[in-house]
Amino acid sequence: MKKFQVWAILGLVVALVAVGGYAYWAKELRWRPKTITRNQAEIARILETAGWVSPGKTGPKLYMVSFRTCPDCIRFMAEEFPLLHAANVDTRVIVIARRDVNGVSKSTPAERATVAELWLNRSWPLMQQWEEVPAEAWTAPGVAAADGDMARTAVVEAGRKLVDDLRPLLKANGINFAYPTLIWWTKDGKMRGCACERRETYRFVRQELGVTG
């Protein structure tokens, strides 16, 4: 009887530890960004040479890979960019126009034109203007078409290649590429990243970039 009681107590303890461990993983560990230790130089080169646009802040750099109609990207920008900018974080947004899939277009002519223009001239005001208009209503006024222009079409393809190149490099660091993918450096010089599709990840990004409040 005593042996049974001992085993019952041990079983209960193990169960409680398991439940507690799962709860900690579900609420905390699963949302934490990953430290990028492999392919750092190549990842940094890809990001720095991309056609990113930013508000020109002088603080920590945060790279964000997105596409115009990505709902999680739109939410992150709406909720987190004001806080990040107030803390002087330089949000460097890399917008891409996705490839067609099985003959189904994943971008519009206006979107491709705007992506090419952003990559070429890095106009933050243009990106703000684009974000303020519903995606389906955007006509890219005053922006040169990318379709039919070999140079601008090549720029659009460069954005798609960036995603192709980043996927395996980030995968090697435990990050499954998604939109938005965020990459930054901490104060102690660590390269960090996450596929920050969920709000649960936001607080870690803020903390590591020194955003308070």
FENSULUR-V959645 format. One record per residue. N is the residue number from 0. OMEGA is omega in whole degrees, 0 to 359 (* if undefined). Layout:
N;OMEGA / N;OMEGA
//
This chain:
0;180 / 1;178 / 2;178 / 3;180 / 4;179 / 5;179 / 6;178 / 7;179 / 8;178 / 9;178 / 10;179 / 11;179 / 12;179 / 13;180 / 14;180 / 15;178 / 16;180 / 17;179 / 18;179 / 19;179 / 20;178 / 21;180 / 22;179 / 23;178 / 24;184 / 25;185 / 26;188 / 27;192 / 28;186 / 29;183 / 30;183 / 31;175 / 32;179 / 33;172 / 34;181 / 35;183 / 36;181 / 37;177 / 38;183 / 39;184 / 40;181 / 41;178 / 42;179 / 43;180 / 44;180 / 45;182 / 46;186 / 47;182 / 48;178 / 49;179 / 50;182 / 51;174 / 52;182 / 53;178 / 54;177 / 55;177 / 56;185 / 57;181 / 58;181 / 59;180 / 60;175 / 61;178 / 62;180 / 63;177 / 64;186 / 65;167 / 66;195 / 67;186 / 68;178 / 69;184 / 70;180 / 71;176 / 72;180 / 73;180 / 74;180 / 75;180 / 76;182 / 77;186 / 78;189 / 79;183 / 80;178 / 81;179 / 82;180 / 83;180 / 84;177 / 85;179 / 86;176 / 87;177 / 88;180 / 89;182 / 90;183 / 91;187 / 92;177 / 93;182 / 94;178 / 95;173 / 96;187 / 97;177 / 98;171 / 99;178 / 100;180 / 101;178 / 102;179 / 103;182 / 104;177 / 105;177 / 106;180 / 107;176 / 108;179 / 109;179 / 110;180 / 111;178 / 112;183 / 113;177 / 114;179 / 115;180 / 116;179 / 117;180 / 118;184 / 119;188 / 120;172 / 121;182 / 122;175 / 123;177 / 124;178 / 125;180 / 126;177 / 127;178 / 128;180 / 129;182 / 130;183 / 131;182 / 132;175 / 133;186 / 134;183 / 135;181 / 136;184 / 137;180 / 138;181 / 139;182 / 140;178 / 141;182 / 142;180 / 143;179 / 144;174 / 145;180 / 146;181 / 147;178 / 148;187 / 149;183 / 150;181 / 151;175 / 152;178 / 153;178 / 154;177 / 155;179 / 156;178 / 157;177 / 158;179 / 159;178 / 160;177 / 161;179 / 162;179 / 163;183 / 164;183 / 165;185 / 166;182 / 167;180 / 168;178 / 169;178 / 170;180 / 171;178 / 172;177 / 173;180 / 174;176 / 175;185 / 176;175 / 177;179 / 178;358 / 179;167 / 180;182 / 181;177 / 182;181 / 183;177 / 184;178 / 185;181 / 186;180 / 187;171 / 188;179 / 189;173 / 190;184 / 191;180 / 192;175 / 193;167 / 194;193 / 195;180 / 196;186 / 197;179 / 198;182 / 199;180 / 200;190 / 201;185 / 202;179 / 203;178 / 204;179 / 205;182 / 206;185 / 207;177 / 208;175 / 209;179 / 210;178 / 211;178 / 212;*
//
